[in-house]
Amino acid sequence: MKKTLFTIGVALLSLSASAQYMITTTLNTPEEGESWETSHVTDNMGVAYTHNNITVGIVKNGDDYDMIGRYGMNNNIYICAQMSSESSDDLKIGIGYSLQLWKDLYIEPYYMKELDSEEEGSIKVGLSYKL
């Protein structure tokens, strides 16, 4: 019994050692005539959990929260998805690139498009910090 508990403990520790948390946000450009404010950085802030190449988390989207997921294809390129926590009708998918600025701080330009919409997608810029 002791060996089983020890094995489970070691497995859980090694799983958590290879995992990583990430704080992320999307920069919102101000309207014409407006100046940059803190809310342009913090409106879409979120927290995510990364293990191997898979990331899941939540981000603030206005007054609601959205679920996010992404899969790292290699060290810098990733496929991402974002969906409202209230409805699965507004699924957005995209592709992005992580560019390391300094140690664990990354700037991430990405393209995101609503899946069921005829509208074109948009290019956005995000920031993330890996803990």
N, C-alpha and C positions, 0 to 999 in steps of 0.2 A: 504494500500500500504506500509506503514511504517513497519507493522508487517511482510509482505512478504520479504522486503529487509533485515530486521533484521534476519529473519530465514535463508535466503540465506547466509548472512554474517557469522552467527554462524556455519552453516554447513561447509562453506569453511575453516574457522579457525580450526575447529575440524578435518577436513580432513588433513590439512597441519600439524597439531600438532602431528598426529599419523604417519606421513610419515618421511622418513629418507633418506638422501643422503649417498652415499658410494663411496669412491675412491678405486680402485682396480688395481692390476697389477699381472702379472705372472712372476716368476723368470725364466730366461733362463740360463741354465748352460753353462759355457764357454767351448769351444773346448779344446781338449787335448793340453797342452802347453801354453794356454792363461791364463791370470789372470782375476780376477773379475773386472769389470768396471761398471760404472753407467748405461751404456746402457743395461746391463743384467737385470736391474730392471725396467727401464723406457720404454723399447721397446713396451710393451703391456699394457700400463697404460690406464685407462678409468674411466668414471664417470657413476654411476647408481643411480636410484631412487627406493626406496623401500617403498611399502605400504602393510600393513598386511604381508603376506608371499610371495608376488610377487615382483620381482626385474626386471627392464628393464633399459638398458643403452647402451653406446657405448664404445668400446675399440679400441686402435690403434693396428693394426696388420701390422707391416712393414710400408709401405707407404699408406696403405688403412685403413679404419675404418670398424669394424665389429659391428653388433648389438648383444647384449647378453640378455638373459632372464634366470631367475631361479625361482624356486618355493621351498620354505622352507618346507620340510616335517615335521620337528619338530624344536627344538631350534638349532640343530647342523647339521643335514643332509639335503642336498638340491639336486635337479635335475636341471641341467643346459643345456643351448643350446646356440650355437654361430653360426652366419651366416654372410657371407660377405654382405656388403651393395650394392654391384654391381651385385651379382648373388646368387640365392637361391640353386644352385647346390651343394654347399659345406657346407651343414648343419652338424654341429657337435653336438652330445649330450653326456651328461655325468652325473656323480654323484660325490658329494663331501662332505667334512666334514669341518665345521668351528670350529677351536680351538682358544678360546680367550687367547691371550698372556698377554695383559695388557689393562685395561679399554675398549676402543673401537677399539683396534688393534687386528686383527685376522690373523692367518696363516691357509691356506685352501688347504690341499692336495685334488686333484680330479683326476678322470679318464675321459678322453675325447676320443671319437671315431667318425670318419667321418661316416655319415649314409650310403652313397652310395659306400663306399670303402671296399675292401676285406682285407685291411691292419688292423693289430691290432691297438688298441688305445694306448694312452700313459698316463702315470701318470705324473702330473705336480703339482707344488706347487705355490700357489698364496698368496698374502698379500692383506688385505683390511682394510680400516679405515672407520668407520661409524661416520658421522658427526651429 
